[in-house]
Amino acid sequence: MPPHREILGEIMTHPVDVHVGRRLRAIRNDCRMTQSELAAEVGIKFQQIQKYESGANRISASRLWDISSVLDVDIAVFFHGLEKQHGVQTYSGNVTQISYEKSTGSNA
């Protein structure tokens, strides 16, 4: 069952988006970078960074990759602590095996 959504003003946000946004704010602050500076490096407006950090807008995988590159952090740090807060299960198996199983229907 997917996590419940929280209402932030009139905007419905997903707990994972809020978590990633909070992590983005903390990491950006640790790097002593303003929203405007990060936005300029990524090629977007600072208002978009504000929306990411509040969880109002989801960060696409490619944008998160760009942000992690600018901040010089591993992309996984944005998800640290998520398992404990939201009961999200992590996967530690072989991704190639999963791709094969899904494409062939095999469980071997």
C-alpha positions, 0 to 999 in steps of 0.5 A: 500500500502506498504511503499516505499523502500529507496536505501542505496548504492546498498542495498534496505532497508525498512523504518521499518528496517531502523527505528528499526536499528536506534532505536537499535543503540540509545538504545545500545548507551544509555546502553553504550554497544559496537556493539562487546559487544552486539554481544557477548551477543547475540551470533553473530558477531559484523558485523551483529549488524552493518548491523542491525543498518544500516537497511541493514539486517532485524532483525528477531523477535527472534533475536529482542527478544534476543537483547531486553533481553540483553539491558533490554528493552521492545521489543516495544521500537524499534518501537516507533515513527514509526507511525508518520514517516511512517504512520504505523497504530497500532492496539489496539484491542484484538489479540485473537479476530483477531486470531479467526476471521481469523481462522473462517472467522467470524466477530462477 
